[in-house]
Amino acid sequence: MTDATDAIVMEGVHKRYGEKSALDGLDLVVARGTVHGVLGPNGAGKTTAVRVLATLLRHDEGVVRVAGHDVRTEAREVRRRIGLLGQHAAVDEELSGWQNLEMFGRLYHLGNKRAATRADELLERFGLAGTGRKAIKQYSGGMRRRLDLAASLITDPAVLFLDEPTTGLDPRGRAEVWASVRSLVGAGTTVLLTTQYLEEADQLADRISVVDEGRVVAEGTADQLKARIGGDRIDVVVPDLSQLASVARLFGDEATVDEERRLVSVPAANRMATLARTVRELEAAGIEAQDIGVRRPTLDEVFLRLTRRTKEAV
């Protein structure tokens, strides 16, 4: 259900390329001032959805509104209110960070003085003021991506689309971008984040939509999605592969085995009671675990389970 406070609304959206459906009745609602994650495998329709929302691609059927404006009939109003950070850098490596931002400001018709002021503001906001006069080719991956993010905010958009913003970054660079996104949302920006990094969605998103075959197959908070495939689990790691079968027999039919990680996992309806019982049974069987613990399901497990169900239903 949508209301006037929703920043993004997609209802029954279709986009076809010949016989192939890139979007097949996609429904998506994003509340203002939140981060909404969109997860899906390659070819699921994530980038197509972003391109439709950003007025870069016309959809065939359905309703699409951004910041209260229809993307088909009010495209200019939509473009005035959005920013877009794609998968690939859009900056000129020979120019400095400041020169890039100032150039973007002039391209957006801010005028020379306002463009220069805006470049200073954004460099300061993203922790790049000390490197703003350096050529982009001297920036680290995280610094370059933060500059890309700054460039997407030249016009101070109400809605920001981040299409796999940390692809190719190392953990430090990814953490830098995450911190910048949190700061934006804290200031009131609405963010639609498409990503294949499950940890990224877990860290940043208020709500998550799992997309497969051009439609949403599940939606909710990270905790709600994890609860869909069961509650807590007990994981037992053994020092030797030869012990896996013995541990699996202790757990019965509900056990899942990961040979690569030498791990056996079982659902735990009562986490502490199941953990205590597991320790006693391992001791009675003479099996010394390398590690044992209780954990929640991960978004990786949710993602794989939900997208596998979609394939099996076809």
C-alpha positions as CSV (number, residue, x, y, z in Angstrom):
1,M,0.0,0.0,0.0
2,T,1.4,3.4,-0.9
3,D,0.8,6.9,0.4
4,A,2.0,10.5,-0.2
5,T,5.1,10.0,1.8
6,D,6.5,7.3,-0.4
7,A,9.6,8.4,-2.4
8,I,9.4,5.6,-5.0
9,V,6.4,3.7,-6.3
10,M,6.5,1.0,-8.9
11,E,3.2,-0.9,-9.6
12,G,2.9,-3.8,-12.0
13,V,5.9,-2.6,-14.1
14,H,6.8,-4.5,-17.3
15,K,9.8,-4.0,-19.6
16,R,10.3,-6.4,-22.5
17,Y,13.1,-6.8,-25.1
18,G,11.5,-8.8,-27.8
19,E,10.3,-12.1,-26.3
20,K,12.4,-11.5,-23.1
21,S,10.9,-9.8,-20.0
22,A,13.5,-7.8,-18.1
23,L,10.7,-6.6,-15.7
24,D,7.7,-8.9,-15.2
25,G,5.1,-7.1,-13.0
26,L,7.6,-5.5,-10.6
27,D,6.1,-3.9,-7.5
28,L,8.3,-1.7,-5.3
29,V,7.5,0.9,-2.6
30,V,10.2,3.0,-0.9
31,A,9.4,5.3,2.1
32,R,11.1,8.7,2.2
33,G,14.3,9.1,4.2
34,T,15.1,5.4,4.1
35,V,17.6,3.0,2.5
36,H,15.8,0.3,0.4
37,G,18.0,-2.5,-0.8
38,V,17.3,-4.5,-4.0
39,L,19.0,-7.8,-4.2
40,G,19.0,-10.2,-7.1
41,P,21.3,-12.3,-9.3
42,N,22.7,-11.1,-12.5
43,G,19.9,-10.5,-15.0
44,A,17.2,-10.3,-12.3
45,G,16.1,-6.8,-13.5
46,K,17.8,-4.6,-10.9
47,T,19.6,-2.3,-13.3
48,T,16.6,-2.1,-15.6
49,A,14.5,-1.0,-12.7
50,V,16.9,1.8,-11.8
51,R,17.1,2.9,-15.4
52,V,13.3,3.1,-15.6
53,L,13.2,5.1,-12.3
54,A,15.9,7.5,-13.5
55,T,14.0,8.2,-16.7
56,L,16.8,6.6,-18.8
57,L,14.5,3.8,-20.1
58,R,10.7,3.8,-20.8
59,H,8.7,0.9,-19.3
60,D,6.0,-0.8,-21.3
61,E,3.3,-1.2,-18.7
62,G,2.6,-0.1,-15.1
63,V,2.9,2.9,-12.8
64,V,6.2,4.5,-11.8
65,R,6.5,7.6,-9.6
66,V,9.5,9.2,-8.0
67,A,9.3,12.0,-5.5
68,G,5.6,12.2,-6.3
69,H,6.1,12.6,-10.1
70,D,5.3,10.2,-12.9
71,V,8.5,9.2,-14.7
72,R,6.7,9.0,-18.1
73,T,4.7,12.3,-18.1
74,E,6.8,14.3,-15.7
75,A,10.3,13.2,-16.6
76,R,11.9,16.6,-16.2
77,E,10.5,17.0,-12.7
78,V,11.8,13.6,-11.8
79,R,15.3,14.4,-13.1
80,R,15.4,17.5,-11.0
81,R,14.9,15.5,-7.9
82,I,17.2,12.5,-8.4
83,G,20.9,11.5,-8.3
84,L,22.4,8.4,-9.9
85,L,25.6,6.6,-9.1
86,G,26.1,3.8,-11.6
87,Q,28.5,0.8,-11.5
88,H,31.3,2.6,-13.3
89,A,33.1,5.8,-12.4
90,A,32.0,8.9,-14.4
91,V,34.9,11.2,-13.4
92,D,37.8,12.4,-15.4
93,E,41.0,10.9,-14.0
94,E,43.3,13.7,-15.4
95,L,41.3,16.4,-13.4
96,S,41.4,16.9,-9.7
97,G,38.6,16.0,-7.4
98,W,37.6,19.7,-7.1
99,Q,37.8,20.3,-10.9
100,N,35.5,17.3,-11.5
101,L,32.9,18.5,-9.0
102,E,33.1,22.1,-10.3
103,M,32.7,20.8,-13.9
104,F,29.6,18.8,-12.9
105,G,28.1,21.9,-11.2
106,R,28.5,23.9,-14.3
107,L,27.0,21.1,-16.5
108,Y,24.0,21.2,-14.2
109,H,23.7,25.0,-14.8
110,L,24.6,26.0,-11.2
111,G,26.7,28.9,-12.5
112,N,30.5,29.3,-11.9
113,K,30.3,30.7,-8.4
114,R,27.7,28.3,-7.1
115,A,29.5,25.3,-8.8
116,A,32.8,26.2,-7.1
117,T,31.1,26.6,-3.7
118,R,29.2,23.3,-4.1
119,A,32.5,21.5,-5.0
120,D,34.1,22.8,-1.8
121,E,31.0,21.8,0.3
122,L,30.9,18.2,-1.1
123,L,34.7,17.6,-0.8
124,E,34.4,18.6,2.9
125,R,31.3,16.5,3.4
126,F,32.9,13.3,2.1
127,G,36.2,13.8,3.8
128,L,38.1,14.7,0.6
129,A,39.0,18.3,1.3
130,G,42.6,17.5,1.9
131,T,42.9,15.7,-1.5
132,G,40.6,17.8,-3.6
133,R,43.4,19.3,-5.6
134,K,45.0,16.0,-6.5
135,A,44.4,14.3,-9.8
136,I,41.8,11.5,-9.6
137,K,44.4,8.9,-10.8
138,Q,46.1,9.4,-7.4
139,Y,43.0,8.4,-5.5
140,S,42.4,5.1,-3.8
141,G,39.4,3.0,-4.9
142,G,37.3,4.1,-1.9
143,M,38.2,7.8,-2.5
144,R,37.2,7.6,-6.1
145,R,33.9,6.0,-5.3
146,R,33.2,8.7,-2.6
147,L,34.0,11.3,-5.2
148,D,31.5,9.6,-7.6
149,L,28.9,9.7,-4.8
150,A,29.7,13.4,-4.2
151,A,29.2,14.1,-7.9
152,S,25.8,12.4,-7.8
153,L,24.7,15.0,-5.1
154,I,25.7,18.1,-7.0
155,T,22.0,19.2,-7.2
156,D,21.2,18.0,-3.6
157,P,18.7,15.3,-4.8
158,A,15.8,14.1,-2.7
159,V,16.2,10.5,-4.1
160,L,19.5,8.8,-4.8
161,F,19.9,5.6,-6.9
162,L,23.0,3.6,-6.1
163,D,23.5,0.8,-8.6
164,E,26.0,-1.6,-7.1
165,P,28.1,1.3,-5.7
166,T,30.9,-0.8,-4.1
167,T,31.6,-3.3,-6.9
168,G,35.4,-3.9,-7.1
169,L,36.2,-2.1,-3.8
170,D,38.3,-3.7,-1.0
171,P,36.7,-3.9,2.5
172,R,38.1,-0.5,3.6
173,G,36.8,1.2,0.5
174,R,33.4,-0.4,0.9
175,A,33.3,0.8,4.5
176,E,34.1,4.3,3.4
177,V,31.2,4.3,1.0
178,W,28.8,2.8,3.6
179,A,29.7,5.6,6.1
180,S,28.9,8.2,3.4
181,V,25.5,6.6,2.6
182,R,24.6,6.5,6.3
183,S,25.4,10.2,6.5
184,L,23.2,11.0,3.5
185,V,20.2,9.2,4.9
186,G,20.7,10.9,8.2
187,A,20.3,14.2,6.4
188,G,17.0,13.1,4.8
189,T,18.0,11.6,1.4
190,T,16.1,8.5,0.2
191,V,18.4,5.8,-1.2
192,L,17.6,2.9,-3.5
193,L,20.5,0.5,-3.3
194,T,21.0,-2.3,-5.7
195,T,23.7,-4.7,-4.7
196,Q,25.0,-8.3,-5.0
197,Y,26.8,-7.9,-1.7
198,L,24.5,-9.4,0.9
199,E,26.5,-7.9,3.8
200,E,26.0,-4.4,2.2
201,A,22.2,-4.7,2.3
202,D,22.4,-6.1,5.8
203,Q,24.5,-3.2,7.0
204,L,22.6,-0.3,5.2
205,A,19.1,-1.2,4.2
206,D,16.0,-0.4,6.3
207,R,14.0,-2.8,4.0
208,I,15.0,-5.2,1.3
209,S,13.3,-6.5,-1.8
210,V,14.6,-9.7,-3.4
211,V,14.2,-9.6,-7.1
212,D,14.3,-12.6,-9.5
213,E,13.1,-13.0,-13.0
214,G,12.0,-9.4,-13.1
215,R,9.7,-9.4,-10.1
216,V,9.9,-9.2,-6.3
217,V,9.9,-12.6,-4.7
218,A,10.2,-11.4,-1.1
219,E,10.3,-8.1,0.8
220,G,10.9,-7.1,4.4
221,T,13.5,-6.1,6.9
222,A,16.7,-8.2,7.0
223,D,15.4,-9.9,10.2
224,Q,12.1,-10.7,8.6
225,L,13.7,-12.2,5.5
226,K,16.0,-14.3,7.7
227,A,13.0,-15.5,9.7
228,R,11.3,-16.8,6.5
229,I,13.9,-19.6,6.3
230,G,13.9,-20.5,9.9
231,G,15.2,-19.3,13.2
232,D,18.6,-19.8,14.9
233,R,21.0,-22.5,13.9
234,I,23.7,-24.5,15.7
235,D,26.9,-24.7,13.7
236,V,29.5,-27.3,14.5
237,V,33.0,-27.2,12.9
238,V,35.1,-30.4,13.2
239,P,38.9,-30.6,12.8
240,D,38.7,-33.5,10.4
241,L,36.5,-34.3,7.4
242,S,36.1,-37.9,8.6
243,Q,34.1,-36.7,11.6
244,L,31.4,-34.9,9.5
245,A,29.2,-38.0,9.0
246,S,29.2,-38.9,12.7
247,V,28.1,-35.3,13.7
248,A,25.4,-35.3,11.0
249,R,24.0,-38.6,12.3
250,L,23.7,-37.0,15.8
251,F,21.6,-34.2,14.3
252,G,19.4,-36.4,12.1
253,D,17.6,-35.4,8.9
254,E,17.5,-31.7,9.6
255,A,21.3,-31.5,9.5
256,T,23.0,-29.7,6.5
257,V,26.7,-30.5,5.8
258,D,29.3,-28.2,4.3
259,E,32.4,-30.3,3.5
260,E,34.5,-27.3,2.3
261,R,34.1,-25.6,5.7
262,R,34.0,-29.0,7.7
263,L,30.7,-27.7,9.1
264,V,27.4,-29.3,10.2
265,S,24.4,-27.0,10.8
266,V,21.0,-27.8,12.4
267,P,18.0,-25.6,13.3
268,A,17.8,-24.6,16.9
269,A,14.2,-23.9,18.1
270,N,15.4,-23.2,21.6
271,R,18.9,-21.8,21.1
272,M,20.5,-22.4,24.5
273,A,18.8,-25.7,25.2
274,T,19.8,-27.0,21.8
275,L,23.4,-25.8,22.2
276,A,23.7,-27.5,25.6
277,R,22.3,-30.7,24.3
278,T,24.6,-30.6,21.3
279,V,27.7,-30.2,23.5
280,R,26.6,-33.2,25.7
281,E,26.0,-35.4,22.7
282,L,29.3,-34.5,21.1
283,E,31.1,-35.3,24.4
284,A,29.2,-38.6,24.7
285,A,30.2,-39.6,21.2
286,G,33.9,-38.7,21.8
287,I,33.9,-35.9,19.2
288,E,35.9,-32.8,20.0
289,A,34.5,-29.9,17.9
290,Q,36.9,-27.3,16.6
291,D,34.2,-24.6,17.0
292,I,30.5,-24.6,18.0
293,G,28.1,-21.7,18.2
294,V,24.6,-20.3,17.7
295,R,23.8,-18.0,14.8
296,R,21.0,-16.4,12.9
297,P,20.5,-17.3,9.2
298,T,22.4,-15.0,6.9
299,L,21.1,-13.0,4.0
300,D,23.2,-15.2,1.7
301,E,21.1,-18.2,2.8
302,V,17.9,-16.2,2.3
303,F,19.0,-15.1,-1.1
304,L,20.0,-18.5,-2.3
305,R,16.9,-20.2,-0.9
306,L,14.4,-17.6,-2.3
307,T,16.0,-17.4,-5.8
308,R,16.3,-21.2,-6.0
309,R,12.6,-21.5,-5.2
310,T,11.8,-19.2,-8.1
311,K,13.8,-21.4,-10.5
312,E,12.1,-24.6,-9.2
313,A,8.7,-23.1,-9.6
314,V,9.2,-22.3,-13.3
